[in-house]
Amino acid sequence: MKKVDKRIVFYGGGKMAESIIRGLLGNDTLNPENITVGEMIPARCSYLTDTYGITAVTDASEAIKAADMVLVGVNPPQISSVTSILKTILRLDTIVLSYACGVAISVFEEQLGSDKKIVRIVPNTLSQSGNGYSLAHSNENLSEDDKAFVDQLLQGLGKVLYMEESKFDSFQGYGCTGPLWVYKFIEAMIDAGIYVGFTRAEARELILENMLGVVKVLQETGASPTAKIEELTSPGGVTIEALRALQENGSYLTPTIASMEAAVKKCAIVAS
């Protein structure tokens, strides 16, 4: 992928900003000299500069004035104070890309002006691997070149989905907490492997290879998980016995839905 030759500024240098920076640099989408972070904590600025070779400062006003894009990732209660600053220094052609949880594009339009170029995203939490999805939606002020710039940047974090804003809370709850469930399943399988006699390293290697194989089969064949489970189970066999014991101790479905529902509700609460 061709590098993005644009100047971008992060307003806020927290964990998500760092994750995005790590993904963009790791996937060779941006050069460090194209990135500036505005972060209030001096020690955090020093850490980001030393770790990634970017510019991190407590006052990024001058960088924002020259920026092609400003990425806003502060907590929702801080949005008004951020937009009050941006409104006085933001160029008309600068794209504002928000990854603030639950904050709609209309909020930025109201506070910055309806003529501003606003994009809202839910960033990919698996950007280090180049897999996973970011979700995006923009207002009508972006040109085709602007959209291409945004798309190129987000593709540096993985794949991109464009959806209506009404699905953002659901995506944040489902798409972003999905890796949590996978990690918890792998953690449980490693412990189960130890229980039946493997070392931790052996159990980890076996489950990770199984996970990679399953994902590859589903992607390449288009088959449903149900169909593949049916292929694995034979009458009176080991796999159907494992499935019986699993169902006897509670299915995946109920706790999975409850977990996702709680995450989606939390997104709505944070937004309000």
Protein Blocks (a to p, Z undefined) as FASTA:
>chain_A
ZZdddddddehjafklmmmmmmmmmnomacfklpccddfblklmmmmmmmnopacdfblk
lmmmmpcbdcdfbdfklmmmmmmmmmmmpcfklccddfbehiafklmmmmnopkbccddd
dddfklmnopajddddddfkbcfklmmmmmmmmmmnoccddddfklmmmmmmmmmmmmmm
mmmmmmmmmmmmmmnopafklmmmmmmmmmmmmmmmmmmnopafklmmmmmpcghiaklm
mmmmmmmnopfklmmmmmmmmmmmmmmmmmZZ
